[in-house]
């Protein structure tokens, strides 16, 4: 049996979790245990072939998580809002995410070997805006934040990790420029203006892992109960559109509309993502803050490794124009 400390990674075959797996395998100082729903999937088998201890657990079962976390020194925890969102809508999805997040946190608090719990979450929109805005894929995570902060056992061991805008979001219909054939130009319709600030992680499949390793390596900076922003670059929605146009050699136009119209163009998704964009557009740099709390940055953590930029991600995509 390995004498290395164990890191348990939830969602090991996903984007965030997969990045953490890759970084910690490359680092070599930890025994990597990956949690997945299906240990017989091709992705899970590929992880096992690389030396990952692959185990199964159900985020709806606290007991299965307690078993999966046994012996862990570090746990990286993440939940998936959008799977239940697509099936059952935002209200149920937020409830599911809250329940799963509390299961994860409770199981972590019952792990006697645990030294560091790294929880992938997002800023508290309702708190920041005094309830003017509500974004369900933030809200469920925030309820879990409150649960952890009220847990005297787990709070001191927890780092709350905010991960910025994924560059590949630009491939989704809500954010992908569309050709207006009458003009030959590509149009991006958004509920907030082109000056809306975007704090981006760039390629989350590459860049999340180095942040998590830095958090684990510098507990004197990331603990107790600190909030970390993982963002590799700052831009705007208008800047992203101009960059996309430059990469593809296309003329672009930014069109701002209201949230109701945006939701009519992209039913359900428009309300969910449009509320986030309106929040960012109005509250700007305050969007990634927490009252009474200094947010830890990558510079303070000394994040190492070459980050994959938004531009690199957009250039690598076949836009099929």
C-alpha angles and dihedrals in degrees: 000000000000118000091207118112113262123240114194114204121199115211092020094172094048132088101267097031092045091055090051091049092052094048096048093045089052091047091055097200096105140057103238119218117183125200118212135159094235119036089185096060118112092246092051092048090050090054092049090052088057093054101267116142099231117203134170126234137161116229087211090060116070090188093058090050093050088055093046092049096053112134094006120152093182131024125193108199129191135163133205115233097171100062093063089036092062092047103038110009135251101299095054091039092056090049091050092048091049092050093047093045091052090048089053093047094046092049090049091051088054092055106098094194094055117122102163133026114191111194121192106220142138137238120285102257095183092051094046094047098037087244095307089122131034122187113184096207087058097038100063091050091049091055087055090049089057091049092053094045089054092051108092091195098050105031096074090051096048133099114190107215120202111195117200132225116316112234091219089063083089089074092062117097093244092059104026114103112243127213116249099203095199091065102020088232129126115240130205114196116199137164092226128053131267090258091065105129120237122200102197134193088200107212105013091190089065107022106048094068097060090052092052092048090050090049091051093045096051108043088156086068102032099043151111101034095320126164118229128195114212104200125137099188144012123227140137134248089252090050091051091052092050090049091050090050092049093050093049098036092239134135112240138198127198114214121190119205136164125276094251092056091044090053090049089055093047107024115217092347091065093058093044098047096028091059088055092050092048089050092052091043094054103034097035113172091008088066091082098047139095122207113255093005132106110220114226116229135205090254092058090049093047093232109202133203135057112294120219107233131220089250092053091050094049092047092052094055121095100226093185092216 
